[in-house]
Amino acid sequence: MPYFERRGFKTEQREGFDIGKAYKRASEVLDADRIDPETLEGCDKEMVARDMQYVRDREAQFKMESRPGSEEEQKAATVFEAIIHEQVELNDWLGPNAETMSASRFDDIANGVDTIVRFEREGENDSHLGLAIDVTFSTDIRNKLNRIMEDIERGKLTEVKYFGSPSPEDPDEYVYNGGLKVPRVVIGIEKHTVENLAELWLNKNKKELGGHAVQRVIAKEILDQLELFEKYARSRNNRNNIAETYAHVRDVLERSLNEREDGGFETENTGPLKNDRVLGVIEKYLNDVAAAMKVRYAA
């Protein structure tokens, strides 16, 4: 049984809402900006062929193992991902220095990366400073967060295997640069909030989307995880390089948020979403890890 259902949380579709239309638009938005390994200049063709076969095999496995309702959950997660993808750039949800790219299907499945956020700062060597985001809203949040912790234990950042830089000859073409190794975070909200967002999105209600409280939830979830994972890395042996990367990305994100036209916002002020249950699960997980770390330090 899914995590939230075990705790009496209901994740049914809101009455009268058809996720199908929003999913169709979301798929178009993400596919238009998705990194395609087969079109990246400089990629080894045999490597790409193996990875594309891996994607096909895993997708077939997902279909065989799907449970009732999982397709609707996946559609809602895709819609949420697309809205974030657009609003980070159109309405500066993460500040004016953030831009998004949709990860390749391979990196989505193999490395848990839905969206890549890059931060651009004029005059600084941060052109490829990135953050990997895994978008969810339901059942596997703790598993996803555990995976990040396990990577830190092993001294690993998240690999984005397929990533490229604009070609000097043609900025519309991308050249494979060997990929990225970046911090990863998990963000999520309840399904009914995704559906409310989707209605605004389909109706092109730019004003309400631009000021929606969900952007503060997203910023809070990201900043809190970056801070906790930095501290966790510092608590492990020989993981200071991982800690510094998490700290640097957090600092750059905070500066980007403060440079918004509205002067930034208080991430603790999540307004009507302060009791969002997905946010609550993420906060509880981080608090539990922080408490365990204190016990470890005291021992």
Residue pairs with C-beta under 8 A, 6 or more apart in sequence:
2 11
2 138
2 139
3 138
3 139
3 140
3 141
3 142
3 281
4 10
4 11
4 138
4 139
4 277
5 11
9 277
11 69
11 73
11 138
11 190
11 191
13 19
13 72
13 191
13 195
14 191
14 192
14 195
14 196
17 195
17 198
17 199
19 72
19 75
19 76
19 79
19 195
19 198
20 75
21 202
22 75
22 79
22 198
22 201
22 202
23 75
23 76
23 78
23 79
25 82
25 201
25 202
26 78
26 79
26 81
26 82
26 83
27 78
27 82
29 82
29 85
29 86
30 78
30 81
30 82
30 85
30 102
31 102
33 85
33 100
33 101
33 102
34 102
34 103
34 104
34 105
35 101
35 102
35 103
35 104
35 107
35 162
35 163
35 164
35 174
36 104
37 43
37 48
37 51
37 52
37 104
37 106
37 162
38 48
38 52
39 174
40 162
40 164
40 174
40 175
40 176
41 164
41 167
41 173
41 174
41 175
41 176
42 164
42 175
42 176
42 177
43 162
43 176
51 106
51 110
51 161
52 106
54 106
54 109
54 110
55 105
55 106
55 109
58 109
59 109
73 137
73 138
73 139
73 191
76 137
76 191
76 194
76 195
76 198
77 135
77 136
77 137
77 138
77 194
79 194
79 197
79 198
79 201
80 135
80 137
80 188
80 189
80 194
80 197
81 102
81 114
81 115
81 135
83 194
83 197
83 198
83 201
83 209
84 93
84 100
84 115
84 133
84 135
84 187
84 218
85 100
85 102
85 115
86 201
87 93
87 209
87 210
87 215
88 94
88 98
88 99
88 100
88 117
89 98
89 99
89 100
90 206
90 210
91 206
91 209
91 210
91 215
92 98
92 260
92 261
93 215
93 218
93 219
94 117
94 215
94 218
94 219
94 222
94 253
94 256
94 257
95 253
95 255
95 256
95 257
95 258
95 259
95 260
95 264
96 256
96 259
96 260
96 261
97 119
97 120
97 121
97 252
97 255
97 256
97 259
98 117
98 118
98 119
98 253
98 256
99 117
99 118
99 119
99 120
100 115
100 116
100 117
100 118
101 115
101 116
101 118
101 163
102 114
102 115
102 116
103 111
103 113
103 114
103 115
103 116
103 132
103 160
103 162
104 161
104 162
106 161
106 162
107 113
107 159
107 160
107 161
107 162
108 114
110 161
111 132
111 158
111 159
111 160
111 161
112 132
112 134
112 144
112 147
112 158
112 184
113 132
113 133
113 134
113 158
113 160
113 184
114 133
114 134
114 135
115 132
115 133
115 135
116 130
116 131
116 132
116 133
116 160
116 163
116 180
116 182
117 130
117 131
117 133
118 127
118 128
118 129
118 130
119 126
119 129
119 130
119 131
119 249
119 252
119 253
119 256
120 126
120 127
121 252
121 255
126 252
128 165
128 180
129 248
129 249
129 252
130 160
130 180
130 182
130 249
131 182
131 183
131 184
131 185
131 222
131 249
131 253
132 158
132 160
132 182
132 183
132 184
132 185
133 184
133 185
133 186
133 187
133 222
134 144
134 184
134 185
134 186
134 187
135 186
135 187
135 188
136 144
136 186
136 187
136 188
136 278
137 188
137 189
137 190
137 191
137 194
137 278
138 188
138 191
138 278
141 186
141 188
141 278
141 281
141 282
141 285
142 281
142 285
144 186
145 186
145 225
145 282
145 285
148 158
148 184
148 185
148 186
148 225
148 229
149 229
149 232
149 289
151 157
151 158
151 184
152 229
152 232
152 233
152 236
152 239
152 242
153 236
155 238
155 239
155 241
155 242
156 181
156 242
157 181
157 182
157 183
157 184
157 242
157 245
158 181
158 182
158 183
158 184
159 179
159 180
159 181
160 179
160 180
160 181
160 182
161 179
162 176
162 179
163 176
163 177
163 179
163 180
164 174
164 175
164 176
164 177
165 174
165 175
165 177
166 172
166 173
166 174
166 175
167 173
167 174
167 175
182 245
182 249
183 226
183 229
183 245
183 246
183 249
185 221
185 222
185 225
185 226
185 229
186 221
186 225
186 282
187 218
187 221
187 222
188 221
188 278
188 279
188 282
189 214
189 217
189 273
189 276
189 278
189 279
190 276
190 277
190 278
193 214
193 273
193 276
197 209
197 212
197 214
200 208
200 209
200 212
201 209
213 270
213 271
213 272
213 273
214 273
215 265
216 265
216 266
216 267
216 269
216 270
216 271
216 273
217 270
217 273
217 276
217 279
219 253
219 257
219 265
219 267
220 267
220 268
220 270
220 279
221 279
221 282
222 253
223 250
223 253
223 254
223 267
224 282
224 283
224 286
225 282
225 286
226 246
226 247
226 249
226 250
226 253
227 246
227 250
228 286
228 289
228 290
229 246
230 243
230 246
230 247
230 250
231 243
231 290
231 293
232 289
232 293
233 239
233 240
233 242
233 243
233 246
234 240
234 243
235 293
235 296
235 297
257 264
257 265
257 267
258 264
270 276
270 279
273 279
